[in-house]
Amino acid sequence: MGCDFSALTLGSDDELAIRKCITHFFQRANVVVCSRHLRVNVGRKLDDLLGKTSDVRRRLMEALFGTTGLVALDVVI
């Protein structure tokens, strides 16, 4: 129990139950999520809301997951 959990990094595939468990039991650990899974999940949700061929969907996906999008930022929080 003397482990420095702030030096621990844990990841998941964006499964909410797993992320909640990780943050509950390893409160000081860094938690990462797979960007591929996020892209797939966001794409599905946008398909439901806007449709696959929507220009708004395309622009949102580019702004989030494109080469200059949000996930391309190299930021440590």
Secondary structure, DSSP 8 states (H G I E B T S, - for coil): ----GGG-EEEESS-HHHHHHHHHH-TTSEEEE-HHHHHHHHHHHHHHHH-TT-HHHHHHHHHHHSTTSGGG-----
